[in-house]
Amino acid sequence: MKSLRSFILTLKAALLLAIMASAQTPGKIENFTLINAINHNSISLSDYKNEKAIVLIFTSNYCPFAKLYEERIQNLISQYQGKGAQFLLINSNTSLDHLDDSIEEMAKWAKEKNAVVPYLADKEQKVALQFKATKNPEVFVLQNTGEGNFILKYRGAIDDNPQVAQEATAFYLRDAITAAVNRKNLSYAEKRPVGCTIQKQ
């Protein structure tokens, strides 16, 4: 009887540790491939296996909130250039919903803005569904745990003031990128994004 009780206690302890580990260590992010609207080349997550962090930004050409964040996103891209963080812009709106978000208009926008990072067309919305993205803009920071295995470090808002950049006081995306690049802990894993709803098919 004593040995049975000891076995049950050991089993409970093992289950508790497993639950704690699963809560602290998100699952591996599956690879995906999309077309870069800028040059029509295929881009895969696995292409960046040597980067310390990947920053996915779901965005849109037409969305007013996305437009408000354009300069802030560009500043972050410049800030982390050459520091192990690769940015990928993703447009998951279908051209039938908004003609401004067609692949042709995506390419035109990238040229006008002198985009230096890929602008990926997710017109089948597979990646939006994979990450359960719902807003434009909405960000996902992936941390490389080694050999190109990425885990989700942060998802959600870029900062705490969509309307006025100068009045933002909490810089969620910036801090999440810094934590991912340096493999540091982050006190939060998600902040609610504010933006336009991604138009689902």
PyMOL commands that place a pseudoatom at each C-alpha (Angstrom):
pseudoatom trace, name=CA, resn=MET, resi=1, chain=A, elem=C, hetatm=0, pos=[0.000, 0.000, 0.000]
pseudoatom trace, name=CA, resn=LYS, resi=2, chain=A, elem=C, hetatm=0, pos=[2.809, 2.390, 0.900]
pseudoatom trace, name=CA, resn=SER, resi=3, chain=A, elem=C, hetatm=0, pos=[4.574, 1.701, -2.378]
pseudoatom trace, name=CA, resn=LEU, resi=4, chain=A, elem=C, hetatm=0, pos=[1.341, 2.352, -4.291]
pseudoatom trace, name=CA, resn=ARG, resi=5, chain=A, elem=C, hetatm=0, pos=[0.829, 5.659, -2.478]
pseudoatom trace, name=CA, resn=SER, resi=6, chain=A, elem=C, hetatm=0, pos=[4.415, 6.610, -3.255]
pseudoatom trace, name=CA, resn=PHE, resi=7, chain=A, elem=C, hetatm=0, pos=[3.930, 5.740, -6.927]
pseudoatom trace, name=CA, resn=ILE, resi=8, chain=A, elem=C, hetatm=0, pos=[0.768, 7.866, -7.140]
pseudoatom trace, name=CA, resn=LEU, resi=9, chain=A, elem=C, hetatm=0, pos=[2.517, 10.846, -5.510]
pseudoatom trace, name=CA, resn=THR, resi=10, chain=A, elem=C, hetatm=0, pos=[5.452, 10.481, -7.902]
pseudoatom trace, name=CA, resn=LEU, resi=11, chain=A, elem=C, hetatm=0, pos=[3.062, 10.299, -10.859]
pseudoatom trace, name=CA, resn=LYS, resi=12, chain=A, elem=C, hetatm=0, pos=[1.213, 13.426, -9.707]
pseudoatom trace, name=CA, resn=ALA, resi=13, chain=A, elem=C, hetatm=0, pos=[4.488, 15.296, -9.315]
pseudoatom trace, name=CA, resn=ALA, resi=14, chain=A, elem=C, hetatm=0, pos=[5.593, 14.265, -12.814]
pseudoatom trace, name=CA, resn=LEU, resi=15, chain=A, elem=C, hetatm=0, pos=[2.273, 15.391, -14.301]
pseudoatom trace, name=CA, resn=LEU, resi=16, chain=A, elem=C, hetatm=0, pos=[2.530, 18.740, -12.520]
pseudoatom trace, name=CA, resn=LEU, resi=17, chain=A, elem=C, hetatm=0, pos=[6.029, 19.302, -13.847]
pseudoatom trace, name=CA, resn=ALA, resi=18, chain=A, elem=C, hetatm=0, pos=[4.885, 18.416, -17.350]
pseudoatom trace, name=CA, resn=ILE, resi=19, chain=A, elem=C, hetatm=0, pos=[2.009, 20.896, -17.148]
pseudoatom trace, name=CA, resn=MET, resi=20, chain=A, elem=C, hetatm=0, pos=[4.320, 23.624, -15.882]
pseudoatom trace, name=CA, resn=ALA, resi=21, chain=A, elem=C, hetatm=0, pos=[6.830, 22.915, -18.648]
pseudoatom trace, name=CA, resn=SER, resi=22, chain=A, elem=C, hetatm=0, pos=[4.160, 23.030, -21.343]
pseudoatom trace, name=CA, resn=ALA, resi=23, chain=A, elem=C, hetatm=0, pos=[2.887, 26.348, -19.985]
pseudoatom trace, name=CA, resn=GLN, resi=24, chain=A, elem=C, hetatm=0, pos=[6.345, 27.905, -20.000]
pseudoatom trace, name=CA, resn=THR, resi=25, chain=A, elem=C, hetatm=0, pos=[7.613, 26.485, -23.286]
pseudoatom trace, name=CA, resn=PRO, resi=26, chain=A, elem=C, hetatm=0, pos=[5.329, 27.128, -26.279]
pseudoatom trace, name=CA, resn=GLY, resi=27, chain=A, elem=C, hetatm=0, pos=[5.268, 24.538, -29.021]
pseudoatom trace, name=CA, resn=LYS, resi=28, chain=A, elem=C, hetatm=0, pos=[7.452, 24.668, -32.074]
pseudoatom trace, name=CA, resn=ILE, resi=29, chain=A, elem=C, hetatm=0, pos=[6.181, 26.892, -34.880]
pseudoatom trace, name=CA, resn=GLU, resi=30, chain=A, elem=C, hetatm=0, pos=[5.551, 24.967, -38.079]
pseudoatom trace, name=CA, resn=ASN, resi=31, chain=A, elem=C, hetatm=0, pos=[7.266, 26.122, -41.246]
pseudoatom trace, name=CA, resn=PHE, resi=32, chain=A, elem=C, hetatm=0, pos=[5.293, 28.071, -43.834]
pseudoatom trace, name=CA, resn=THR, resi=33, chain=A, elem=C, hetatm=0, pos=[5.942, 29.421, -47.327]
pseudoatom trace, name=CA, resn=LEU, resi=34, chain=A, elem=C, hetatm=0, pos=[4.444, 32.513, -48.961]
pseudoatom trace, name=CA, resn=ILE, resi=35, chain=A, elem=C, hetatm=0, pos=[5.086, 34.616, -52.046]
pseudoatom trace, name=CA, resn=ASN, resi=36, chain=A, elem=C, hetatm=0, pos=[6.894, 37.910, -51.665]
pseudoatom trace, name=CA, resn=ALA, resi=37, chain=A, elem=C, hetatm=0, pos=[4.765, 40.456, -53.539]
pseudoatom trace, name=CA, resn=ILE, resi=38, chain=A, elem=C, hetatm=0, pos=[7.847, 42.587, -54.211]
pseudoatom trace, name=CA, resn=ASN, resi=39, chain=A, elem=C, hetatm=0, pos=[9.641, 40.087, -56.473]
pseudoatom trace, name=CA, resn=HIS, resi=40, chain=A, elem=C, hetatm=0, pos=[7.319, 37.043, -56.552]
pseudoatom trace, name=CA, resn=ASN, resi=41, chain=A, elem=C, hetatm=0, pos=[9.943, 34.836, -54.900]
pseudoatom trace, name=CA, resn=SER, resi=42, chain=A, elem=C, hetatm=0, pos=[8.948, 32.191, -52.359]
pseudoatom trace, name=CA, resn=ILE, resi=43, chain=A, elem=C, hetatm=0, pos=[9.831, 32.970, -48.752]
pseudoatom trace, name=CA, resn=SER, resi=44, chain=A, elem=C, hetatm=0, pos=[9.801, 30.332, -46.015]
pseudoatom trace, name=CA, resn=LEU, resi=45, chain=A, elem=C, hetatm=0, pos=[10.209, 30.653, -42.275]
pseudoatom trace, name=CA, resn=SER, resi=46, chain=A, elem=C, hetatm=0, pos=[12.989, 28.066, -42.531]
pseudoatom trace, name=CA, resn=ASP, resi=47, chain=A, elem=C, hetatm=0, pos=[14.971, 30.481, -44.733]
pseudoatom trace, name=CA, resn=TYR, resi=48, chain=A, elem=C, hetatm=0, pos=[15.785, 32.388, -41.549]
pseudoatom trace, name=CA, resn=LYS, resi=49, chain=A, elem=C, hetatm=0, pos=[17.011, 29.525, -39.388]
pseudoatom trace, name=CA, resn=ASN, resi=50, chain=A, elem=C, hetatm=0, pos=[20.130, 31.502, -38.486]
pseudoatom trace, name=CA, resn=GLU, resi=51, chain=A, elem=C, hetatm=0, pos=[18.234, 34.544, -37.220]
pseudoatom trace, name=CA, resn=LYS, resi=52, chain=A, elem=C, hetatm=0, pos=[17.748, 34.986, -33.484]
pseudoatom trace, name=CA, resn=ALA, resi=53, chain=A, elem=C, hetatm=0, pos=[14.189, 36.230, -33.879]
pseudoatom trace, name=CA, resn=ILE, resi=54, chain=A, elem=C, hetatm=0, pos=[11.503, 36.586, -36.522]
pseudoatom trace, name=CA, resn=VAL, resi=55, chain=A, elem=C, hetatm=0, pos=[8.959, 39.398, -36.359]
pseudoatom trace, name=CA, resn=LEU, resi=56, chain=A, elem=C, hetatm=0, pos=[5.734, 38.703, -38.243]
pseudoatom trace, name=CA, resn=ILE, resi=57, chain=A, elem=C, hetatm=0, pos=[3.560, 41.771, -38.772]
pseudoatom trace, name=CA, resn=PHE, resi=58, chain=A, elem=C, hetatm=0, pos=[0.096, 41.205, -40.201]
pseudoatom trace, name=CA, resn=THR, resi=59, chain=A, elem=C, hetatm=0, pos=[-0.791, 44.439, -41.933]
pseudoatom trace, name=CA, resn=SER, resi=60, chain=A, elem=C, hetatm=0, pos=[-2.820, 46.000, -44.729]
pseudoatom trace, name=CA, resn=ASN, resi=61, chain=A, elem=C, hetatm=0, pos=[-2.527, 48.754, -47.308]
pseudoatom trace, name=CA, resn=TYR, resi=62, chain=A, elem=C, hetatm=0, pos=[-5.989, 50.176, -46.658]
pseudoatom trace, name=CA, resn=CYS, resi=63, chain=A, elem=C, hetatm=0, pos=[-6.382, 49.875, -42.863]
pseudoatom trace, name=CA, resn=PRO, resi=64, chain=A, elem=C, hetatm=0, pos=[-6.152, 53.258, -41.080]
pseudoatom trace, name=CA, resn=PHE, resi=65, chain=A, elem=C, hetatm=0, pos=[-4.552, 51.662, -38.023]
pseudoatom trace, name=CA, resn=ALA, resi=66, chain=A, elem=C, hetatm=0, pos=[-1.908, 49.983, -40.181]
pseudoatom trace, name=CA, resn=LYS, resi=67, chain=A, elem=C, hetatm=0, pos=[-1.157, 53.341, -41.770]
pseudoatom trace, name=CA, resn=LEU, resi=68, chain=A, elem=C, hetatm=0, pos=[-0.741, 54.937, -38.327]
pseudoatom trace, name=CA, resn=TYR, resi=69, chain=A, elem=C, hetatm=0, pos=[1.911, 52.352, -37.500]
pseudoatom trace, name=CA, resn=GLU, resi=70, chain=A, elem=C, hetatm=0, pos=[3.875, 52.477, -40.766]
pseudoatom trace, name=CA, resn=GLU, resi=71, chain=A, elem=C, hetatm=0, pos=[6.546, 54.873, -39.499]
pseudoatom trace, name=CA, resn=ARG, resi=72, chain=A, elem=C, hetatm=0, pos=[6.876, 53.092, -36.154]
pseudoatom trace, name=CA, resn=ILE, resi=73, chain=A, elem=C, hetatm=0, pos=[7.344, 49.758, -37.902]
pseudoatom trace, name=CA, resn=GLN, resi=74, chain=A, elem=C, hetatm=0, pos=[9.975, 51.232, -40.211]
pseudoatom trace, name=CA, resn=ASN, resi=75, chain=A, elem=C, hetatm=0, pos=[11.822, 52.677, -37.216]
pseudoatom trace, name=CA, resn=LEU, resi=76, chain=A, elem=C, hetatm=0, pos=[11.877, 49.266, -35.538]
pseudoatom trace, name=CA, resn=ILE, resi=77, chain=A, elem=C, hetatm=0, pos=[13.149, 47.610, -38.720]
pseudoatom trace, name=CA, resn=SER, resi=78, chain=A, elem=C, hetatm=0, pos=[15.994, 50.127, -38.838]
pseudoatom trace, name=CA, resn=GLN, resi=79, chain=A, elem=C, hetatm=0, pos=[16.687, 49.778, -35.125]
pseudoatom trace, name=CA, resn=TYR, resi=80, chain=A, elem=C, hetatm=0, pos=[17.151, 46.005, -35.282]
pseudoatom trace, name=CA, resn=GLN, resi=81, chain=A, elem=C, hetatm=0, pos=[18.828, 45.760, -38.684]
pseudoatom trace, name=CA, resn=GLY, resi=82, chain=A, elem=C, hetatm=0, pos=[21.872, 43.512, -38.396]
pseudoatom trace, name=CA, resn=LYS, resi=83, chain=A, elem=C, hetatm=0, pos=[21.023, 42.530, -34.826]
pseudoatom trace, name=CA, resn=GLY, resi=84, chain=A, elem=C, hetatm=0, pos=[19.497, 39.122, -35.492]
pseudoatom trace, name=CA, resn=ALA, resi=85, chain=A, elem=C, hetatm=0, pos=[15.842, 40.077, -35.960]
pseudoatom trace, name=CA, resn=GLN, resi=86, chain=A, elem=C, hetatm=0, pos=[14.195, 39.475, -39.337]
pseudoatom trace, name=CA, resn=PHE, resi=87, chain=A, elem=C, hetatm=0, pos=[10.926, 41.287, -40.074]
pseudoatom trace, name=CA, resn=LEU, resi=88, chain=A, elem=C, hetatm=0, pos=[8.280, 39.838, -42.387]
pseudoatom trace, name=CA, resn=LEU, resi=89, chain=A, elem=C, hetatm=0, pos=[5.214, 41.857, -43.355]
pseudoatom trace, name=CA, resn=ILE, resi=90, chain=A, elem=C, hetatm=0, pos=[2.165, 39.702, -44.125]
pseudoatom trace, name=CA, resn=ASN, resi=91, chain=A, elem=C, hetatm=0, pos=[-1.024, 40.761, -45.880]
pseudoatom trace, name=CA, resn=SER, resi=92, chain=A, elem=C, hetatm=0, pos=[-3.857, 38.254, -45.414]
pseudoatom trace, name=CA, resn=ASN, resi=93, chain=A, elem=C, hetatm=0, pos=[-6.738, 40.320, -46.767]
pseudoatom trace, name=CA, resn=THR, resi=94, chain=A, elem=C, hetatm=0, pos=[-8.151, 39.030, -50.037]
pseudoatom trace, name=CA, resn=SER, resi=95, chain=A, elem=C, hetatm=0, pos=[-8.193, 41.339, -53.041]
pseudoatom trace, name=CA, resn=LEU, resi=96, chain=A, elem=C, hetatm=0, pos=[-11.958, 40.799, -53.307]
pseudoatom trace, name=CA, resn=ASP, resi=97, chain=A, elem=C, hetatm=0, pos=[-12.403, 42.399, -49.887]
pseudoatom trace, name=CA, resn=HIS, resi=98, chain=A, elem=C, hetatm=0, pos=[-10.193, 45.399, -50.576]
pseudoatom trace, name=CA, resn=LEU, resi=99, chain=A, elem=C, hetatm=0, pos=[-8.619, 46.086, -53.960]
pseudoatom trace, name=CA, resn=ASP, resi=100, chain=A, elem=C, hetatm=0, pos=[-5.893, 48.059, -52.173]
pseudoatom trace, name=CA, resn=ASP, resi=101, chain=A, elem=C, hetatm=0, pos=[-4.654, 44.740, -50.765]
pseudoatom trace, name=CA, resn=SER, resi=102, chain=A, elem=C, hetatm=0, pos=[-4.192, 42.888, -54.043]
pseudoatom trace, name=CA, resn=ILE, resi=103, chain=A, elem=C, hetatm=0, pos=[-0.731, 41.495, -54.746]
pseudoatom trace, name=CA, resn=GLU, resi=104, chain=A, elem=C, hetatm=0, pos=[-0.237, 44.177, -57.393]
pseudoatom trace, name=CA, resn=GLU, resi=105, chain=A, elem=C, hetatm=0, pos=[-1.095, 46.932, -54.929]
pseudoatom trace, name=CA, resn=MET, resi=106, chain=A, elem=C, hetatm=0, pos=[1.128, 45.327, -52.290]
pseudoatom trace, name=CA, resn=ALA, resi=107, chain=A, elem=C, hetatm=0, pos=[4.062, 45.520, -54.706]
pseudoatom trace, name=CA, resn=LYS, resi=108, chain=A, elem=C, hetatm=0, pos=[3.215, 49.127, -55.546]
pseudoatom trace, name=CA, resn=TRP, resi=109, chain=A, elem=C, hetatm=0, pos=[3.014, 50.050, -51.855]
pseudoatom trace, name=CA, resn=ALA, resi=110, chain=A, elem=C, hetatm=0, pos=[6.377, 48.398, -51.133]
pseudoatom trace, name=CA, resn=LYS, resi=111, chain=A, elem=C, hetatm=0, pos=[8.019, 50.344, -53.942]
pseudoatom trace, name=CA, resn=GLU, resi=112, chain=A, elem=C, hetatm=0, pos=[6.523, 53.647, -52.785]
pseudoatom trace, name=CA, resn=LYS, resi=113, chain=A, elem=C, hetatm=0, pos=[7.633, 53.023, -49.197]
pseudoatom trace, name=CA, resn=ASN, resi=114, chain=A, elem=C, hetatm=0, pos=[11.092, 51.725, -50.176]
pseudoatom trace, name=CA, resn=ALA, resi=115, chain=A, elem=C, hetatm=0, pos=[10.399, 48.543, -48.240]
pseudoatom trace, name=CA, resn=VAL, resi=116, chain=A, elem=C, hetatm=0, pos=[13.564, 46.705, -47.232]
pseudoatom trace, name=CA, resn=VAL, resi=117, chain=A, elem=C, hetatm=0, pos=[11.840, 43.584, -45.868]
pseudoatom trace, name=CA, resn=PRO, resi=118, chain=A, elem=C, hetatm=0, pos=[9.631, 41.002, -47.600]
pseudoatom trace, name=CA, resn=TYR, resi=119, chain=A, elem=C, hetatm=0, pos=[5.931, 41.784, -47.999]
pseudoatom trace, name=CA, resn=LEU, resi=120, chain=A, elem=C, hetatm=0, pos=[4.231, 38.397, -48.109]
pseudoatom trace, name=CA, resn=ALA, resi=121, chain=A, elem=C, hetatm=0, pos=[0.880, 37.618, -49.705]
pseudoatom trace, name=CA, resn=ASP, resi=122, chain=A, elem=C, hetatm=0, pos=[-1.211, 35.240, -47.590]
pseudoatom trace, name=CA, resn=LYS, resi=123, chain=A, elem=C, hetatm=0, pos=[-4.224, 35.246, -49.888]
pseudoatom trace, name=CA, resn=GLU, resi=124, chain=A, elem=C, hetatm=0, pos=[-5.334, 31.749, -48.883]
pseudoatom trace, name=CA, resn=GLN, resi=125, chain=A, elem=C, hetatm=0, pos=[-5.049, 32.950, -45.272]
pseudoatom trace, name=CA, resn=LYS, resi=126, chain=A, elem=C, hetatm=0, pos=[-3.194, 29.816, -44.207]
pseudoatom trace, name=CA, resn=VAL, resi=127, chain=A, elem=C, hetatm=0, pos=[-0.648, 31.689, -42.111]
pseudoatom trace, name=CA, resn=ALA, resi=128, chain=A, elem=C, hetatm=0, pos=[-3.293, 33.942, -40.558]
pseudoatom trace, name=CA, resn=LEU, resi=129, chain=A, elem=C, hetatm=0, pos=[-5.154, 30.801, -39.514]
pseudoatom trace, name=CA, resn=GLN, resi=130, chain=A, elem=C, hetatm=0, pos=[-1.937, 29.127, -38.349]
pseudoatom trace, name=CA, resn=PHE, resi=131, chain=A, elem=C, hetatm=0, pos=[-1.240, 31.986, -35.940]
pseudoatom trace, name=CA, resn=LYS, resi=132, chain=A, elem=C, hetatm=0, pos=[-4.898, 32.839, -35.295]
pseudoatom trace, name=CA, resn=ALA, resi=133, chain=A, elem=C, hetatm=0, pos=[-4.205, 36.423, -36.342]
pseudoatom trace, name=CA, resn=THR, resi=134, chain=A, elem=C, hetatm=0, pos=[-7.305, 38.623, -36.289]
pseudoatom trace, name=CA, resn=LYS, resi=135, chain=A, elem=C, hetatm=0, pos=[-6.146, 42.240, -36.668]
pseudoatom trace, name=CA, resn=ASN, resi=136, chain=A, elem=C, hetatm=0, pos=[-4.159, 44.596, -38.878]
pseudoatom trace, name=CA, resn=PRO, resi=137, chain=A, elem=C, hetatm=0, pos=[-1.678, 45.369, -37.501]
pseudoatom trace, name=CA, resn=GLU, resi=138, chain=A, elem=C, hetatm=0, pos=[-0.961, 42.387, -35.227]
pseudoatom trace, name=CA, resn=VAL, resi=139, chain=A, elem=C, hetatm=0, pos=[2.534, 41.146, -34.447]
pseudoatom trace, name=CA, resn=PHE, resi=140, chain=A, elem=C, hetatm=0, pos=[4.072, 37.797, -33.578]
pseudoatom trace, name=CA, resn=VAL, resi=141, chain=A, elem=C, hetatm=0, pos=[7.630, 37.536, -32.269]
pseudoatom trace, name=CA, resn=LEU, resi=142, chain=A, elem=C, hetatm=0, pos=[9.261, 34.143, -32.778]
pseudoatom trace, name=CA, resn=GLN, resi=143, chain=A, elem=C, hetatm=0, pos=[12.386, 33.186, -30.855]
pseudoatom trace, name=CA, resn=ASN, resi=144, chain=A, elem=C, hetatm=0, pos=[14.941, 30.804, -32.330]
pseudoatom trace, name=CA, resn=THR, resi=145, chain=A, elem=C, hetatm=0, pos=[15.719, 28.127, -29.759]
pseudoatom trace, name=CA, resn=GLY, resi=146, chain=A, elem=C, hetatm=0, pos=[18.424, 26.616, -31.953]
pseudoatom trace, name=CA, resn=GLU, resi=147, chain=A, elem=C, hetatm=0, pos=[18.776, 25.008, -35.387]
pseudoatom trace, name=CA, resn=GLY, resi=148, chain=A, elem=C, hetatm=0, pos=[15.874, 27.005, -36.746]
pseudoatom trace, name=CA, resn=ASN, resi=149, chain=A, elem=C, hetatm=0, pos=[13.321, 25.799, -34.212]
pseudoatom trace, name=CA, resn=PHE, resi=150, chain=A, elem=C, hetatm=0, pos=[11.093, 28.776, -33.453]
pseudoatom trace, name=CA, resn=ILE, resi=151, chain=A, elem=C, hetatm=0, pos=[8.721, 29.274, -30.543]
pseudoatom trace, name=CA, resn=LEU, resi=152, chain=A, elem=C, hetatm=0, pos=[6.196, 32.043, -29.990]
pseudoatom trace, name=CA, resn=LYS, resi=153, chain=A, elem=C, hetatm=0, pos=[7.604, 34.682, -27.651]
pseudoatom trace, name=CA, resn=TYR, resi=154, chain=A, elem=C, hetatm=0, pos=[4.949, 37.375, -27.970]
pseudoatom trace, name=CA, resn=ARG, resi=155, chain=A, elem=C, hetatm=0, pos=[1.779, 38.196, -29.859]
pseudoatom trace, name=CA, resn=GLY, resi=156, chain=A, elem=C, hetatm=0, pos=[-0.460, 41.225, -30.051]
pseudoatom trace, name=CA, resn=ALA, resi=157, chain=A, elem=C, hetatm=0, pos=[-0.070, 44.985, -30.060]
pseudoatom trace, name=CA, resn=ILE, resi=158, chain=A, elem=C, hetatm=0, pos=[2.955, 47.039, -31.121]
pseudoatom trace, name=CA, resn=ASP, resi=159, chain=A, elem=C, hetatm=0, pos=[2.564, 49.570, -28.319]
pseudoatom trace, name=CA, resn=ASP, resi=160, chain=A, elem=C, hetatm=0, pos=[-0.153, 51.105, -26.138]
pseudoatom trace, name=CA, resn=ASN, resi=161, chain=A, elem=C, hetatm=0, pos=[-1.187, 54.049, -28.315]
pseudoatom trace, name=CA, resn=PRO, resi=162, chain=A, elem=C, hetatm=0, pos=[-2.367, 53.308, -31.870]
pseudoatom trace, name=CA, resn=GLN, resi=163, chain=A, elem=C, hetatm=0, pos=[-3.467, 56.874, -32.488]
pseudoatom trace, name=CA, resn=VAL, resi=164, chain=A, elem=C, hetatm=0, pos=[-0.520, 59.007, -31.320]
pseudoatom trace, name=CA, resn=ALA, resi=165, chain=A, elem=C, hetatm=0, pos=[2.969, 57.529, -31.496]
pseudoatom trace, name=CA, resn=GLN, resi=166, chain=A, elem=C, hetatm=0, pos=[4.457, 60.288, -29.332]
pseudoatom trace, name=CA, resn=GLU, resi=167, chain=A, elem=C, hetatm=0, pos=[2.090, 59.432, -26.477]
pseudoatom trace, name=CA, resn=ALA, resi=168, chain=A, elem=C, hetatm=0, pos=[2.910, 55.718, -26.328]
pseudoatom trace, name=CA, resn=THR, resi=169, chain=A, elem=C, hetatm=0, pos=[4.347, 54.685, -22.958]
pseudoatom trace, name=CA, resn=ALA, resi=170, chain=A, elem=C, hetatm=0, pos=[4.599, 50.893, -23.305]
pseudoatom trace, name=CA, resn=PHE, resi=171, chain=A, elem=C, hetatm=0, pos=[6.592, 49.490, -26.211]
pseudoatom trace, name=CA, resn=TYR, resi=172, chain=A, elem=C, hetatm=0, pos=[5.503, 45.859, -26.306]
pseudoatom trace, name=CA, resn=LEU, resi=173, chain=A, elem=C, hetatm=0, pos=[7.000, 44.863, -29.645]
pseudoatom trace, name=CA, resn=ARG, resi=174, chain=A, elem=C, hetatm=0, pos=[10.349, 46.562, -29.059]
pseudoatom trace, name=CA, resn=ASP, resi=175, chain=A, elem=C, hetatm=0, pos=[10.754, 44.905, -25.672]
pseudoatom trace, name=CA, resn=ALA, resi=176, chain=A, elem=C, hetatm=0, pos=[9.652, 41.511, -27.016]
pseudoatom trace, name=CA, resn=ILE, resi=177, chain=A, elem=C, hetatm=0, pos=[12.201, 41.639, -29.846]
pseudoatom trace, name=CA, resn=THR, resi=178, chain=A, elem=C, hetatm=0, pos=[14.969, 42.579, -27.429]
pseudoatom trace, name=CA, resn=ALA, resi=179, chain=A, elem=C, hetatm=0, pos=[13.995, 39.703, -25.141]
pseudoatom trace, name=CA, resn=ALA, resi=180, chain=A, elem=C, hetatm=0, pos=[13.863, 37.202, -28.019]
pseudoatom trace, name=CA, resn=VAL, resi=181, chain=A, elem=C, hetatm=0, pos=[17.194, 38.274, -29.512]
pseudoatom trace, name=CA, resn=ASN, resi=182, chain=A, elem=C, hetatm=0, pos=[18.909, 38.045, -26.129]
pseudoatom trace, name=CA, resn=ARG, resi=183, chain=A, elem=C, hetatm=0, pos=[16.929, 34.992, -24.944]
pseudoatom trace, name=CA, resn=LYS, resi=184, chain=A, elem=C, hetatm=0, pos=[15.653, 36.865, -21.925]
pseudoatom trace, name=CA, resn=ASN, resi=185, chain=A, elem=C, hetatm=0, pos=[12.384, 36.436, -20.074]
pseudoatom trace, name=CA, resn=LEU, resi=186, chain=A, elem=C, hetatm=0, pos=[9.437, 38.635, -20.924]
pseudoatom trace, name=CA, resn=SER, resi=187, chain=A, elem=C, hetatm=0, pos=[6.894, 39.545, -18.245]
pseudoatom trace, name=CA, resn=TYR, resi=188, chain=A, elem=C, hetatm=0, pos=[4.007, 39.259, -20.714]
pseudoatom trace, name=CA, resn=ALA, resi=189, chain=A, elem=C, hetatm=0, pos=[3.261, 37.002, -23.675]
pseudoatom trace, name=CA, resn=GLU, resi=190, chain=A, elem=C, hetatm=0, pos=[0.269, 38.781, -25.195]
pseudoatom trace, name=CA, resn=LYS, resi=191, chain=A, elem=C, hetatm=0, pos=[-1.262, 42.255, -25.423]
pseudoatom trace, name=CA, resn=ARG, resi=192, chain=A, elem=C, hetatm=0, pos=[-4.579, 42.874, -27.147]
pseudoatom trace, name=CA, resn=PRO, resi=193, chain=A, elem=C, hetatm=0, pos=[-4.055, 44.372, -30.615]
pseudoatom trace, name=CA, resn=VAL, resi=194, chain=A, elem=C, hetatm=0, pos=[-6.140, 47.298, -31.821]
pseudoatom trace, name=CA, resn=GLY, resi=195, chain=A, elem=C, hetatm=0, pos=[-6.779, 47.528, -35.542]
pseudoatom trace, name=CA, resn=CYS, resi=196, chain=A, elem=C, hetatm=0, pos=[-8.895, 46.503, -38.515]
pseudoatom trace, name=CA, resn=THR, resi=197, chain=A, elem=C, hetatm=0, pos=[-10.248, 42.977, -38.605]
pseudoatom trace, name=CA, resn=ILE, resi=198, chain=A, elem=C, hetatm=0, pos=[-8.510, 40.658, -41.061]
pseudoatom trace, name=CA, resn=GLN, resi=199, chain=A, elem=C, hetatm=0, pos=[-11.145, 39.891, -43.659]
pseudoatom trace, name=CA, resn=LYS, resi=200, chain=A, elem=C, hetatm=0, pos=[-11.700, 36.143, -43.592]
pseudoatom trace, name=CA, resn=GLN, resi=201, chain=A, elem=C, hetatm=0, pos=[-12.860, 34.240, -46.637]
for i in range(1, 201): cmd.bond("trace and resi %d" % i, "trace and resi %d" % (i + 1))
show_as sticks, trace
zoom trace
